[in-house]
Amino acid sequence: MRIAVLGSGSGGNATLVATQKTRLLIDAGFSKRETYARLERLGEKTSDFDAIVVSHEHADHIKGLAALALDLNVPVYISPGTRDAIYWDPRLRAFELFSAGEKFSVGDIEITPFSIPHDAADPVAFTVEAEGIRTGLVTDLGYVPELVKRHVRGCHCLVFESNHDLEMLKLGPYPWYVKQRVMGRHGHLSNRALGQFLSEDFDGAAEVLVLAHLSQVNNHPELARLSAEEALGRRARRVPLQLHLASQFAPTPVFRF
C-alpha cells in the first residue's frame, strides 16, 4: 500500500491511497490542476484512478471534486447526507452511496467509514485496508470519542488532526464565535487533545503518524510536533514510529508498506 497526503489544512485536503491494483483519492479539496501537480511531484500518475471518496461537504474537502471526477471519469463514493448537502454539477451522475459503520470495497481496498463529531451534515473518517495493511484517516473532529479510538486500533499508518494550539487560538485574530466553533465538540482537534489521545489511548501500533489539518493562523508546526512527541514519550511504543507533519502547501512523502 502507498499513502501520501497531498495537502491538509483549511485551504484544501486530499490523500492518495494506492495498491498495485487500485488507486483512490480521499477527498478532493484542491483544484484539478493543483491536484495533478502534486501527484506529479510525487512521481504518481494523474490518471487510472478508481474512485474519489468524500468525508464531508466542507469546501476544503470538495473544492476540486466535480472537475476531478469528470476528468478522471470515476465514481464518487459519498454518504447520502453529504451528497444532499452539496450543489452538484449536473454532469456528475456517478455516485456510490455508503453509510457510516458499513464497510465497502473499491478494487482490493476495503474502506470503513465511521462517524466523527464535526459541524457538517454527515461527517466521517476512514480506515482503509489492503494486503494486511491498515491506515486511519481522521481529521475534522472536535474531540476523540470511543468510536474513533476503537476504529484506529491496529493501524500501520495514522493520519490524525492536530489543528490548533489553544493559547494561539484564544489570543488570535478570529472572531469569538469562530473561536468557539473551532474549540467546540464539533469543531477541530487541538494539539492538547491529540496529545491526550496519544498518551492515553493510542495503541502504539502505527509505524507512521502524520499530523494533519494544522491551522496556519492558530498553530505552528513545531508546537504540534513537540506536543505529539511529548505525548508519545510518556508511553512505551510497540514499534519505532516516524512522525511527519502534513502541509497545506506540499505533499508528504509517499509512505510505502
C-alpha positions as CSV (number, residue, x, y, z in Angstrom):
1,M,0.0,0.0,0.0
2,R,1.1,3.6,-0.8
3,I,-0.2,6.6,1.2
4,A,0.5,10.2,0.6
5,V,-1.2,13.3,2.0
6,L,-1.3,15.7,-1.0
7,G,-2.1,18.5,1.3
8,S,-4.0,19.2,4.5
9,G,-5.5,22.4,6.0
10,S,-8.2,24.9,5.7
11,G,-7.1,25.6,2.1
12,G,-7.6,22.0,0.9
13,N,-7.4,18.4,1.8
14,A,-6.7,15.3,-0.3
15,T,-4.9,12.0,0.2
16,L,-3.7,9.3,-2.2
17,V,-4.3,5.7,-1.2
18,A,-3.0,3.1,-3.7
19,T,-2.1,-0.5,-4.2
20,Q,-0.8,-2.3,-7.3
21,K,-4.4,-2.7,-8.4
22,T,-6.4,0.2,-7.1
23,R,-5.9,4.0,-6.7
24,L,-8.2,6.2,-4.6
25,L,-8.4,9.9,-3.8
26,I,-9.7,10.5,-0.4
27,D,-11.3,14.0,-0.5
28,A,-10.7,16.5,-3.3
29,G,-10.1,19.9,-1.8
30,F,-7.6,21.2,-4.4
31,S,-8.3,22.3,-7.9
32,K,-7.7,19.7,-10.7
33,R,-4.6,21.5,-11.8
34,E,-3.1,21.6,-8.3
35,T,-4.0,18.0,-7.5
36,Y,-2.3,16.8,-10.7
37,A,0.7,19.0,-10.0
38,R,1.1,17.4,-6.5
39,L,0.7,13.9,-7.8
40,E,3.4,14.6,-10.5
41,R,5.7,15.9,-7.8
42,L,5.4,12.5,-6.1
43,G,6.0,10.6,-9.3
44,E,2.4,9.4,-9.3
45,K,0.2,9.2,-12.4
46,T,-2.6,11.7,-12.8
47,S,-4.8,9.0,-14.4
48,D,-6.0,5.5,-13.7
49,F,-7.9,6.3,-10.5
50,D,-10.7,4.1,-9.5
51,A,-12.8,6.4,-7.3
52,I,-12.9,9.6,-5.2
53,V,-14.1,9.0,-1.6
54,V,-15.6,12.0,0.3
55,S,-15.6,12.6,4.0
56,H,-17.9,15.6,4.2
57,E,-19.1,18.6,2.3
58,H,-16.9,21.5,3.5
59,A,-15.2,23.3,0.7
60,D,-11.7,22.4,1.8
61,H,-12.6,18.8,1.1
62,I,-14.6,19.1,-2.1
63,K,-13.4,22.2,-4.0
64,G,-12.0,20.2,-6.9
65,L,-14.4,17.2,-6.7
66,A,-16.6,17.8,-9.7
67,A,-13.7,18.7,-12.0
68,L,-11.6,15.8,-10.9
69,A,-14.4,13.2,-11.0
70,L,-15.4,14.3,-14.5
71,D,-11.9,14.4,-15.8
72,L,-10.9,11.1,-14.3
73,N,-14.3,9.5,-15.2
74,V,-14.6,7.9,-11.8
75,P,-17.5,7.4,-9.3
76,V,-17.8,9.5,-6.2
77,Y,-18.3,7.4,-3.0
78,I,-20.3,9.5,-0.6
79,S,-22.9,9.3,2.2
80,P,-26.4,10.3,1.3
81,G,-26.4,13.1,3.9
82,T,-23.2,14.6,2.5
83,R,-24.4,14.2,-1.1
84,D,-27.6,16.0,-0.3
85,A,-25.7,18.9,1.3
86,I,-23.8,19.7,-1.9
87,Y,-25.0,21.6,-5.0
88,W,-23.8,19.3,-7.8
89,D,-22.6,19.9,-11.4
90,P,-25.5,18.3,-13.3
91,R,-22.9,16.4,-15.5
92,L,-21.8,14.5,-12.5
93,R,-24.0,11.4,-12.1
94,A,-21.8,8.5,-11.0
95,F,-22.4,8.2,-7.3
96,E,-21.9,5.2,-5.0
97,L,-23.5,5.7,-1.6
98,F,-22.2,4.4,1.7
99,S,-23.3,4.6,5.3
100,A,-21.1,5.2,8.4
101,G,-20.2,1.9,10.0
102,E,-20.7,-0.2,6.9
103,K,-17.6,-1.5,5.1
104,F,-17.3,-1.3,1.3
105,S,-14.6,-2.1,-1.2
106,V,-13.1,-0.4,-4.2
107,G,-10.9,-2.9,-6.0
108,D,-8.7,-4.6,-3.5
109,I,-9.0,-1.8,-0.9
110,E,-11.6,-2.2,1.9
111,I,-12.9,1.1,3.3
112,T,-14.6,1.6,6.7
113,P,-16.3,5.0,7.2
114,F,-17.2,5.9,10.8
115,S,-18.9,8.9,12.2
116,I,-17.0,11.8,13.8
117,P,-18.1,14.8,15.8
118,H,-17.9,17.8,13.3
119,D,-20.3,20.5,12.2
120,A,-21.2,19.0,8.9
121,A,-24.2,17.1,7.5
122,D,-22.8,13.5,8.0
123,P,-19.1,13.7,8.5
124,V,-17.0,10.5,8.6
125,A,-13.4,9.5,8.9
126,F,-12.0,6.3,7.3
127,T,-9.8,3.3,7.8
128,V,-8.5,1.8,4.6
129,E,-7.1,-1.7,4.4
130,A,-5.4,-3.8,1.7
131,E,-2.9,-6.7,1.8
132,G,-2.9,-6.7,5.6
133,I,-2.0,-3.0,5.9
134,R,-4.4,-0.7,7.7
135,T,-4.4,3.1,7.6
136,G,-6.6,5.5,9.6
137,L,-7.5,8.9,8.1
138,V,-9.0,11.1,10.9
139,T,-9.4,14.8,10.6
140,D,-12.2,17.4,11.2
141,L,-13.4,16.4,14.7
142,G,-13.9,18.3,17.9
143,Y,-12.8,15.5,20.2
144,V,-11.8,11.8,20.1
145,P,-14.8,9.6,21.1
146,E,-14.6,6.0,21.9
147,L,-15.8,5.0,18.4
148,V,-12.8,6.7,16.8
149,K,-10.4,5.1,19.3
150,R,-11.8,1.7,18.5
151,H,-11.6,2.1,14.7
152,V,-7.9,3.3,14.7
153,R,-6.5,0.4,16.7
154,G,-4.1,-1.7,14.8
155,C,-3.3,0.9,12.1
156,H,0.1,0.7,10.5
157,C,-0.3,4.4,9.3
158,L,-2.3,7.0,11.1
159,V,-3.2,10.5,9.7
160,F,-4.7,12.4,12.6
161,E,-5.7,16.0,13.1
162,S,-3.7,18.4,15.2
163,N,-5.4,21.6,14.2
164,H,-4.6,24.3,16.8
165,D,-2.7,25.4,19.8
166,L,-5.3,26.5,22.4
167,E,-3.5,29.6,23.5
168,M,-2.7,30.8,20.0
169,L,-6.4,30.3,19.1
170,K,-7.6,32.2,22.2
171,L,-5.2,35.1,21.6
172,G,-5.5,35.0,17.8
173,P,-7.4,37.2,15.3
174,Y,-10.5,35.1,14.8
175,P,-13.9,36.5,16.0
176,W,-15.0,35.0,19.3
177,Y,-17.8,33.0,17.6
178,V,-15.3,31.3,15.3
179,K,-13.0,30.5,18.2
180,Q,-15.9,28.9,20.0
181,R,-16.7,26.8,16.9
182,V,-13.1,25.6,16.5
183,M,-12.8,24.8,20.2
184,G,-16.2,23.2,20.4
185,R,-17.0,19.5,20.5
186,H,-18.0,19.6,16.8
187,G,-15.0,21.8,15.7
188,H,-11.4,20.8,15.3
189,L,-8.9,18.9,17.4
190,S,-6.3,20.8,19.4
191,N,-2.6,19.8,19.9
192,R,-3.5,19.1,23.5
193,A,-6.5,16.8,22.7
194,L,-4.4,14.9,20.2
195,G,-1.6,14.6,22.8
196,Q,-4.1,13.2,25.3
197,F,-5.2,10.6,22.8
198,L,-1.6,9.7,22.0
199,S,-0.6,9.4,25.7
200,E,-3.7,7.5,27.0
201,D,-5.4,5.7,24.1
202,F,-3.0,5.2,21.2
203,D,-2.1,1.6,20.9
204,G,1.4,2.2,19.6
205,A,0.9,0.0,16.5
206,A,1.5,2.7,13.9
207,E,4.8,2.8,12.1
208,V,3.9,6.3,10.6
209,L,2.0,9.1,12.3
210,V,1.1,12.1,10.2
211,L,-0.2,15.3,12.0
212,A,-2.8,16.8,9.7
213,H,-5.1,19.8,9.2
214,L,-2.7,22.2,11.1
215,S,-4.1,25.8,11.2
216,Q,-1.9,28.4,9.6
217,V,-3.2,31.0,12.0
218,N,-3.7,29.2,15.3
219,N,-0.8,26.7,15.3
220,H,2.8,26.3,14.4
221,P,4.3,23.0,13.1
222,E,6.9,22.9,15.9
223,L,4.3,23.3,18.6
224,A,2.3,20.4,17.1
225,R,5.4,18.3,16.7
226,L,6.6,19.0,20.3
227,S,3.1,18.2,21.7
228,A,2.9,14.9,19.9
229,E,6.5,13.9,20.8
230,E,5.9,14.7,24.5
231,A,2.8,12.6,24.5
232,L,4.4,9.7,22.7
233,G,7.3,9.9,25.1
234,R,5.0,9.2,28.0
235,R,4.3,5.7,26.9
236,A,6.1,2.7,25.5
237,R,5.5,2.0,21.8
238,R,5.2,-1.3,20.2
239,V,7.2,-0.3,17.1
240,P,9.5,2.5,16.1
241,L,7.4,5.4,14.9
242,Q,8.1,8.0,12.2
243,L,6.4,11.4,12.9
244,H,5.5,13.6,10.0
245,L,3.6,16.8,9.6
246,A,1.3,17.3,6.6
247,S,1.5,20.8,5.0
248,Q,-1.1,22.9,3.2
249,F,1.4,23.7,0.5
250,A,3.2,20.5,-0.4
251,P,2.6,16.7,-0.3
252,T,4.1,14.4,2.3
253,P,6.5,11.7,1.1
254,V,4.8,8.5,-0.2
255,F,4.7,6.1,2.7
256,R,5.1,2.5,1.5
257,F,4.0,-0.6,3.4
